[in-house]
Amino acid sequence: MRRGLRETLPAEAQAAVAELHNASGVTEFVPYQIEDCFGRDIKAIFAERFAEAALKGLAGTALENVPLFGSLSQIGGVASIADEERFYKPVMGLYMG
């Protein structure tokens, strides 16, 4: 893959998901733009704005105090965690408290 595509395609995928989110009406419209990520050659949309909008939308509901966590890839090899039943309860404990 050419270097330019490696830097732009992930950000374009993020933008496509951002468009789907905004079209869904789940939260108020969240503006975004593809930007340089911390001065490097990597592009991103800074998706935390979408998480913040979701938190705002959960205020006053039973889910408002449930902490936000990242994806499974932040806690281990996704395949081993997602595919092995012995990991189900420990992972649920991370997300459910």
MDTraj code that builds the backbone (N, CA, C; nanometers):
import mdtraj as md
import numpy as np

residues = "MET ARG ARG GLY LEU ARG GLU THR LEU PRO ALA GLU ALA GLN ALA ALA VAL ALA GLU LEU HIS ASN ALA SER GLY VAL THR GLU PHE VAL PRO TYR GLN ILE GLU ASP CYS PHE GLY ARG ASP ILE LYS ALA ILE PHE ALA GLU ARG PHE ALA GLU ALA ALA LEU LYS GLY LEU ALA GLY THR ALA LEU GLU ASN VAL PRO LEU PHE GLY SER LEU SER GLN ILE GLY GLY VAL ALA SER ILE ALA ASP GLU GLU ARG PHE TYR LYS PRO VAL MET GLY LEU TYR MET GLY".split()
xyz = np.array([
    [0.0842, -0.1174, 0.0000],
    [0.0000, 0.0000, 0.0000],
    [0.0891, 0.1242, 0.0000],
    [0.0541, 0.2187, -0.0817],
    [0.1320, 0.3421, -0.0855],
    [0.1200, 0.4157, 0.0469],
    [0.2284, 0.4848, 0.0827],
    [0.2336, 0.5549, 0.2111],
    [0.1153, 0.6502, 0.2292],
    [0.0799, 0.7275, 0.1305],
    [-0.0299, 0.8238, 0.1448],
    [-0.1622, 0.7579, 0.1784],
    [-0.1890, 0.6432, 0.1165],
    [-0.3128, 0.5726, 0.1454],
    [-0.3148, 0.5172, 0.2865],
    [-0.1998, 0.4710, 0.3331],
    [-0.1908, 0.4154, 0.4684],
    [-0.2278, 0.5205, 0.5720],
    [-0.1979, 0.6452, 0.5466],
    [-0.2283, 0.7526, 0.6405],
    [-0.3712, 0.8046, 0.6249],
    [-0.4267, 0.7991, 0.5039],
    [-0.5581, 0.8603, 0.4816],
    [-0.6752, 0.7632, 0.4894],
    [-0.6580, 0.6389, 0.4471],
    [-0.7707, 0.5461, 0.4446],
    [-0.8323, 0.5195, 0.5814],
    [-0.7539, 0.4989, 0.6882],
    [-0.8188, 0.4804, 0.8193],
    [-0.9016, 0.6022, 0.8607],
    [-0.8529, 0.7209, 0.8349],
    [-0.9283, 0.8416, 0.8702],
    [-1.0548, 0.8529, 0.7861],
    [-1.0481, 0.8128, 0.6608],
    [-1.1675, 0.8149, 0.5767],
    [-1.2701, 0.7135, 0.6266],
    [-1.2236, 0.5997, 0.6765],
    [-1.3146, 0.5019, 0.7361],
    [-1.3782, 0.5586, 0.8630],
    [-1.2981, 0.6277, 0.9449],
    [-1.3529, 0.6921, 1.0650],
    [-1.4593, 0.7941, 1.0264],
    [-1.4328, 0.8716, 0.9232],
    [-1.5285, 0.9728, 0.8779],
    [-1.6579, 0.9073, 0.8299],
    [-1.6470, 0.7935, 0.7624],
    [-1.7675, 0.7237, 0.7163],
    [-1.8515, 0.6770, 0.8347],
    [-1.7867, 0.6263, 0.9385],
    [-1.8594, 0.5841, 1.0591],
    [-1.9192, 0.7061, 1.1291],
    [-1.8469, 0.8166, 1.1309],
    [-1.8992, 0.9403, 1.1898],
    [-2.0255, 0.9855, 1.1167],
    [-2.0244, 0.9748, 0.9861],
    [-2.1430, 1.0101, 0.9074],
    [-2.2609, 0.9199, 0.9433],
    [-2.2352, 0.7898, 0.9567],
    [-2.3415, 0.6965, 0.9961],
    [-2.3958, 0.7316, 1.1345],
    [-2.3058, 0.7639, 1.2252],
    [-2.3480, 0.8023, 1.3601],
    [-2.4376, 0.9257, 1.3534],
    [-2.3919, 1.0278, 1.2842],
    [-2.4700, 1.1508, 1.2761],
    [-2.6041, 1.1288, 1.2075],
    [-2.6094, 1.0437, 1.1087],
    [-2.7347, 1.0157, 1.0385],
    [-2.8312, 0.9348, 1.1256],
    [-2.7782, 0.8624, 1.2234],
    [-2.8628, 0.7763, 1.3067],
    [-2.9522, 0.8555, 1.4012],
    [-2.9081, 0.9746, 1.4395],
    [-2.9859, 1.0543, 1.5338],
    [-2.9735, 1.0075, 1.6781],
    [-2.8814, 0.9174, 1.7062],
    [-2.8632, 0.8668, 1.8426],
    [-2.8207, 0.9787, 1.9366],
    [-2.7399, 1.0701, 1.8886],
    [-2.6983, 1.1867, 1.9669],
    [-2.7228, 1.3109, 1.8818],
    [-2.6986, 1.4237, 1.9413],
    [-2.6984, 1.5464, 1.8622],
    [-2.5882, 1.5343, 1.7572],
    [-2.5967, 1.6122, 1.6518],
    [-2.4954, 1.6112, 1.5464],
    [-2.3590, 1.6417, 1.6080],
    [-2.2598, 1.5628, 1.5712],
    [-2.1238, 1.5809, 1.6216],
    [-2.0358, 1.6249, 1.5043],
    [-1.9898, 1.7501, 1.5063],
    [-1.9015, 1.7933, 1.3976],
    [-1.7659, 1.7245, 1.4072],
    [-1.7052, 1.7027, 1.2943],
    [-1.5729, 1.6406, 1.2915],
    [-1.5001, 1.6878, 1.1669],
    [-1.3718, 1.6694, 1.1682],
    [-1.2906, 1.6910, 1.0482],
    [-1.1686, 1.6011, 1.0571],
    [-1.1178, 1.5629, 0.9431],
    [-0.9969, 1.4826, 0.9389],
    [-0.8798, 1.5764, 0.9651],
    [-0.8027, 1.5440, 1.0682],
    [-0.6935, 1.6310, 1.1111],
    [-0.5643, 1.5513, 1.1282],
    [-0.4523, 1.6235, 1.1341],
    [-0.3266, 1.5593, 1.1711],
    [-0.3372, 1.5143, 1.3159],
    [-0.2868, 1.3974, 1.3429],
    [-0.2925, 1.3420, 1.4779],
    [-0.1640, 1.3772, 1.5524],
    [-0.1725, 1.4753, 1.6382],
    [-0.0616, 1.5175, 1.7221],
    [0.0647, 1.5500, 1.6422],
    [0.0462, 1.6170, 1.5297],
    [0.1584, 1.6645, 1.4504],
    [0.2322, 1.5573, 1.3727],
    [0.1775, 1.4373, 1.3661],
    [0.2431, 1.3295, 1.2926],
    [0.1769, 1.3129, 1.1560],
    [0.2270, 1.2188, 1.0779],
    [0.1726, 1.1934, 0.9450],
    [0.0468, 1.1079, 0.9484],
    [-0.0118, 1.0915, 1.0637],
    [-0.1323, 1.0110, 1.0796],
    [-0.2521, 1.1048, 1.0842],
    [-0.3578, 1.0677, 1.0156],
    [-0.4808, 1.1467, 1.0143],
    [-0.5845, 1.0796, 1.1026],
    [-0.6716, 1.1593, 1.1659],
    [-0.7768, 1.1057, 1.2525],
    [-0.8894, 1.2069, 1.2622],
    [-1.0020, 1.1630, 1.3166],
    [-1.1140, 1.2551, 1.3367],
    [-1.1341, 1.2908, 1.4838],
    [-1.0538, 1.2356, 1.5737],
    [-1.0666, 1.2581, 1.7172],
    [-1.2067, 1.2171, 1.7637],
    [-1.2308, 1.0878, 1.7587],
    [-1.3619, 1.0280, 1.7831],
    [-1.4114, 1.0416, 1.9263],
    [-1.3278, 1.0874, 2.0187],
    [-1.3759, 1.1033, 2.1558],
    [-1.4941, 1.1997, 2.1626],
    [-1.5084, 1.2851, 2.0646],
    [-1.6235, 1.3766, 2.0608],
    [-1.7545, 1.2980, 2.0528],
    [-1.7514, 1.1838, 1.9853],
    [-1.8703, 1.1005, 1.9744],
    [-1.9003, 1.0317, 2.1065],
    [-1.7969, 0.9877, 2.1766],
    [-1.8161, 0.9277, 2.3089],
    [-1.8730, 1.0311, 2.4056],
    [-1.8233, 1.1529, 2.3997],
    [-1.8739, 1.2596, 2.4866],
    [-2.0205, 1.2885, 2.4570],
    [-2.0584, 1.2890, 2.3300],
    [-2.1984, 1.3111, 2.2926],
    [-2.2864, 1.1973, 2.3441],
    [-2.2346, 1.0735, 2.3368],
    [-2.3109, 0.9592, 2.3868],
    [-2.3302, 0.9696, 2.5378],
    [-2.2247, 1.0075, 2.6101],
    [-2.2364, 1.0256, 2.7554],
    [-2.3399, 1.1310, 2.7898],
    [-2.3385, 1.2389, 2.7181],
    [-2.4353, 1.3472, 2.7406],
    [-2.5768, 1.2946, 2.7181],
    [-2.5942, 1.2145, 2.6156],
    [-2.7259, 1.1584, 2.5864],
    [-2.7734, 1.0567, 2.6891],
    [-2.6809, 0.9975, 2.7632],
    [-2.7167, 0.8983, 2.8648],
    [-2.7491, 0.9605, 2.9999],
    [-2.7256, 1.0905, 3.0149],
    [-2.7532, 1.1579, 3.1416],
    [-2.8998, 1.1369, 3.1798],
    [-2.9202, 1.1000, 3.3056],
    [-3.0555, 1.0793, 3.3546],
    [-3.1124, 0.9418, 3.3249],
    [-3.0322, 0.8530, 3.2664],
    [-3.0784, 0.7167, 3.2378],
    [-3.0070, 0.6185, 3.3290],
    [-3.0492, 0.4946, 3.3244],
    [-2.9855, 0.3903, 3.4054],
    [-2.8412, 0.3664, 3.3641],
    [-2.8026, 0.4122, 3.2461],
    [-2.6672, 0.3893, 3.1963],
    [-2.5711, 0.5052, 3.2213],
    [-2.6172, 0.6117, 3.2831],
    [-2.5322, 0.7298, 3.2943],
    [-2.4057, 0.7085, 3.3765],
    [-2.4049, 0.6143, 3.4690],
    [-2.2869, 0.5927, 3.5530],
    [-2.2025, 0.4736, 3.5100],
    [-2.2375, 0.4127, 3.3984],
    [-2.1581, 0.3014, 3.3476],
    [-2.0335, 0.3617, 3.2824],
    [-1.9149, 0.3217, 3.3285],
    [-1.7929, 0.3826, 3.2729],
    [-1.7699, 0.3431, 3.1275],
    [-1.7107, 0.4345, 3.0542],
    [-1.6729, 0.4050, 2.9166],
    [-1.5395, 0.3339, 2.9154],
    [-1.5318, 0.2280, 2.8415],
    [-1.4070, 0.1560, 2.8207],
    [-1.3816, 0.1512, 2.6719],
    [-1.2593, 0.1260, 2.6365],
    [-1.2243, 0.1117, 2.4963],
    [-1.2649, -0.0248, 2.4445],
    [-1.1992, -0.0659, 2.3410],
    [-1.2335, -0.1923, 2.2775],
    [-1.1590, -0.3083, 2.3431],
    [-1.1998, -0.4295, 2.3073],
    [-1.1325, -0.5484, 2.3600],
    [-0.9855, -0.5508, 2.3257],
    [-0.9472, -0.4882, 2.2146],
    [-0.8068, -0.4924, 2.1744],
    [-0.7163, -0.4210, 2.2737],
    [-0.7732, -0.3416, 2.3640],
    [-0.6921, -0.2733, 2.4635],
    [-0.6579, -0.3625, 2.5823],
    [-0.7250, -0.4764, 2.5953],
    [-0.6991, -0.5604, 2.7115],
    [-0.6375, -0.6936, 2.6757],
    [-0.6196, -0.7220, 2.5511],
    [-0.5553, -0.8482, 2.5140],
    [-0.5759, -0.8800, 2.3681],
    [-0.5304, -0.9969, 2.3289],
    [-0.5492, -1.0417, 2.1917],
    [-0.6968, -1.0639, 2.1650],
    [-0.7540, -0.9901, 2.0755],
    [-0.8979, -0.9946, 2.0521],
    [-0.9454, -1.1361, 2.0210],
    [-0.8753, -1.2080, 1.9368],
    [-0.9199, -1.3422, 1.8993],
    [-0.9254, -1.4333, 2.0210],
    [-0.8234, -1.4312, 2.1048],
    [-0.8230, -1.5213, 2.2198],
    [-0.9319, -1.4854, 2.3199],
    [-0.9588, -1.3580, 2.3378],
    [-1.0606, -1.3161, 2.4339],
    [-1.2010, -1.3382, 2.3785],
    [-1.2214, -1.3042, 2.2545],
    [-1.3551, -1.3142, 2.1963],
    [-1.3965, -1.4577, 2.1672],
    [-1.3021, -1.5454, 2.1444],
    [-1.3347, -1.6814, 2.1017],
    [-1.3320, -1.7855, 2.2125],
    [-1.2793, -1.7526, 2.3288],
    [-1.2668, -1.8531, 2.4340],
    [-1.3626, -1.8227, 2.5491],
    [-1.4488, -1.9168, 2.5751],
    [-1.5535, -1.8984, 2.6754],
    [-1.4987, -1.8654, 2.8143],
    [-1.3793, -1.9144, 2.8459],
    [-1.3239, -1.8895, 2.9796],
    [-1.2978, -1.7413, 3.0048],
    [-1.2931, -1.6592, 2.8996],
    [-1.2694, -1.5158, 2.9162],
    [-1.3984, -1.4351, 2.9280],
    [-1.5138, -1.4949, 2.9003],
    [-1.6390, -1.4192, 2.8966],
    [-1.6673, -1.3458, 3.0272],
    [-1.6648, -1.4167, 3.1399],
    [-1.6990, -1.3536, 3.2679],
    [-1.5963, -1.2478, 3.3098],
    [-1.4646, -1.2750, 3.2997],
    [-1.3705, -1.1697, 3.3365],
    [-1.3845, -1.0429, 3.2504],
    [-1.4097, -1.0596, 3.1224],
    [-1.4257, -0.9433, 3.0350],
    [-1.5558, -0.8703, 3.0690],
    [-1.6628, -0.9452, 3.0928],
    [-1.7885, -0.8804, 3.1312],
    [-1.7693, -0.7994, 3.2587],
    [-1.6866, -0.8506, 3.3509],
    [-1.6592, -0.7774, 3.4743],
    [-1.5926, -0.6433, 3.4492],
    [-1.5092, -0.6363, 3.3465],
    [-1.4463, -0.5081, 3.3130],
    [-1.5478, -0.4063, 3.2649],
    [-1.6448, -0.4519, 3.1904],
    [-1.7427, -0.3616, 3.1317],
    [-1.8646, -0.3376, 3.2197],
    [-1.8971, -0.4306, 3.3043],
    [-2.0188, -0.4199, 3.3832],
    [-1.9925, -0.3838, 3.5292],
    [-1.8668, -0.3791, 3.5685],
    [-1.8347, -0.3385, 3.7050],
    [-1.8234, -0.4504, 3.8024],
])
top = md.Topology()
chain = top.add_chain()
for i, resn in enumerate(residues, 1):
    res = top.add_residue(resn, chain, resSeq=i)
    for name in ("N", "CA", "C"):
        top.add_atom(name, md.element.get_by_symbol(name[0]), res)
traj = md.Trajectory(xyz[None], top)
